[in-house]
Amino acid sequence: ARVVPPDEYETYDAWREATQIHQAEVVARTVETLRRLKYQPTGGFCAYRWQDVTPQIGFGLLDASGGPKLAWHAFVAACRPVIVVADLLPHVLEPGDEITLDVHVVSDERDPRTGAVFRARLDSPLGSRSWEWTGDIEADTRRMNEFIEARVREMPEQYYWVHRRFKTRPEGEPRIY
């Protein structure tokens, strides 16, 4: 089944806009989920196609002329150094169902942030509800660098040394590069 069937829209422009909104939602949710999973199963992601090659509806984050599509803005927002992501709602909800969603703070920053203020809002046909809390954000980059460095020290012969990640050596140790 098509997610955005063209025959449900009165004009081509309305359908095109609906496809771009859907693409932006898919891009944002995918990048946010991969970042939230943190190296389980992957340590990164890439865009399938940066730019559409012809002026038609395509997978690109940019249109054929290089202009940003809604998906581009979603991609950039999902790649901010710190993002707050809530779990997805269940596909089906019945009246009276109680739901619990975890909210995740994802940080790729090198240094921690202390005393951060988080605000969340849920809008529904029944009204809005807001929450606010404070806490610290762990520095992910430093933690990941420490993990990589520990693995390299275990088996330095296995490391791909062209990265030149270790630019300094302890006094008296030979140069690596």
Secondary structure, DSSP 8 states (H G I E B T S, - for coil): --SS-GGGSSSHHHHHHHHHHHHHHHHHHHHHHHHHH-SSS-S----S-SB-SSSSS-S-SB-TTS-B-HHHHHHHHHTSSEEEEE----S---TT------EEEEE--SS-EEEEEEEEEEEETTEEEEEEEEEEE--HHHHHHHHHHHHHHH-GGGS-GGG-------TT-----
